[in-house]
Amino acid sequence: MMSSNAFIKIRWSTFLLLLPWSIFGQSYIQMVQIDSSDTYEDVIWKAAHVVPSERQLVWQQLELTAFIHFGMNTFTDQEWGDGNENPNLFNPGSLDVDQWVRTLKNGGFRQIILTAKHHDGFCLWPTLTTNHAIQYSKWQGGKGDIVKEVSLACKKHQIGFGVYLSPWDRNASSFGTEEYNELFKLQLSELLTNYGEIAEVWFDGANGEGPNGRKQNYDFQRWYQYIRNVQPKATIAIMGPDIRWVGTETGVGRASEWSVIPLKDSIINRCWNGVTDQSIFLPIGDRTEEDLGSRTQLEDATKLIWYPAETDVSIRPGWFYHQQEDEKVKTGPALFEIYKSSVGRNGVLLLNVPPTREGRIHPNDSMSIVEFGAIIRNTFKFNRISSIRYDQIDVSTILTDDSLETSLTLQKKDTITFEIITAEDDSVNLLKVQENIKLGQRVEKFMLEKMENNGLWSPVCEGTTIGYKRILSFSTQHGRRWRFTILSSRYHPAIAEIGLYKQY
């Protein structure tokens, strides 16, 4: 008979976490306050109870999003334009955005982010804010609208649509003045009110001089509040309060990636300045160091926030299309290695796929994307585990159902062991494990072992953080009896999935 305190089985279809929930008088959603009276143990406990907002949870479960860098740079063969380009240079010969979306969806991508305006200031939609825009080009007689076409194609194929809008504008003469902040707000308004639901708004941190030689003091707080008002479901990424940059452009995340990180007084005091929405803060300071959320980093924090990492990389050496890079496209297997080091390290992969001057994804890129999607599907379609037991209780139906809607919350923190059986003569080389992040991120260290023929246990692989998803590769192993052990946690770990797989 099952012990009543062995674990708590959570079925989220009957548990409403989307409303703030209260513990000891505080609401725990995306951000918690550290009080001066809190002990070190109190801080760790609070860190274990920070959870994602609804929009962050939806975003995390996408796993794969695509960047589309397409614009003036495509036609000038540049990466960063100077803003002085002739609009007539923009003239795709056989634009097919439906081909973009079909290809990416076949590869498993669930969202597309379009560079509506890059640093050169050229706008891919008809705007009232500048003459450096698509309606001043000869393409489609000045009647074209790339943003509209991509948004409609995404809606047709039922994937998310997001926009990249560069705050840095090398064309705008007002850049460096308060007038530019208003111009940028108008551009945001055009994008966020004319193209249906926007899933993500992406700001990068580039901030050079404008044509007037001045640098801009971006009014991020006002922009964030506006986005929240008109597109409340949209995540605000990178230079934003929902999603942070992982710190590289290699597709490789941290080996220990915490979604819960501290904010300190020096940052907080510069964040809110009259803003009442506590989910809006300006990301100030270094977020690229190797350790962001360990116990050491939690010391001296005054707030803890859920602030997950997006891991970006381009399928080519550059971000815009360059013909000379046609033979340098990352292969499907190379993309799968990136998947394991991004999604498999508690992140979301943002893969850039730049269309050609003709307005299509190049065949080499398409082939890699489709192959990548097939590798993911084929690798993870069959969990080799036939039985998982905890405390002599079979929990297989909960931990191998490929769903975060069911999970186990274990009523202890350390040395929690799951006994695993795989089929006779089966072989595996991948471990996948997931926490139920609706309850927070808690595991700090784990390991996988295999029983050898002599009856002794031998280590196979080990890791630190899990979070939404952790994937570890190891040399192909044959065996029937395994054990997965959580060695350390911040609080009762909530495990949603455990899987052993074979990557061919």
ABEGO torsion letter per residue (X at the ends): XBBAAABBBBBAAABBAABBBBBGGBBBBABBBBBAABBAAAAAAAAAABBBBAAAAAAAAAGBBBBBBBEAAAAAGBABBAGABBAAABBBABBBAAAAAAAAAAAGBABBBBBABBAAGBBABBBAABABBAAABABGGGABBAAAAAAAAAAAAGBBBBBBBBABBAABAABGBAAAAAAAAAAAAAAAAAAEBBABBBBBABBBBBAAGBBBBBBAAAAAAAAAAABAABBBBGBBAABBBAGBAAGBBBABBBABBBBBAAAAAAAAGGBABAABBBBBEBAABABAABAAAABGBABBBBBBBBBBBBABABABBBAAAAAABBBAAAAAAAAAAAAAAGBBBBBBBBBBAAGBBBAAAAAAAAAAAAAAAAAAABBABABBBBGGBBAAAAAAAGBAABBBBBABABGBBBBBBBBBGBBBABBBBBBBAAAEBABABBBBBBBBAAGBBBBABBBBBAEABBBBBBBBBBEABBBBBBABBABBBBBABBBBBBBX
